Amino acid sequence: MVRERGRSHYQLSNIKRKKEENYQLSTVNCQLSTIDCQLSTGFCT
């Protein structure tokens, strides 16, 4: 019983960490696309 509970907690923390990593990645992607947008508008004007 205890082992099962520990495993599910481990999986939960893994999922949580993956969500945080995904969030950081999407934040970086957002910043990159913003920079791309600024660059392209800079070239346009």
N, C-alpha and C positions, 0 to 999 in steps of 0.2 A: 504493500500500500504506500509506504513512505517513498519507495523508489519511484513509483508511478507519479506521485504528486511532484516529486523533484523534477521528473522528466518534463511534465507539462509546464512547470514553471520555467524550465530551461527553454522550452520551445517558445513560450510567450515572450521571454526576454529577447530571444533571437528575432522574433517577428518585430518586436519593438525596435530593435537595433536596425533591422533592415528598413523599416519605415523611416527612421531618422536618416539613414544613409541616402535613401531615395529622395527625401526632402532636401538634403544638402545638394544632391546632384541636380535636382530640378531648379534649385535656387541658383546654382552655378550656370545651368543652361539658360535660365531667364536672364541673368546678367550678361552672358555671352550674346544672346539674341538682341538685347538692348544695345550693346556695343555695336553689333552688326547693323542695327537699325540706324544708330547715330552715324556710323560710317557711311552707309548708303545715302542717307539724307544729306550728309556733308558733301558727298560726291555730286549729288543731284543739284544742290544749290550753288 
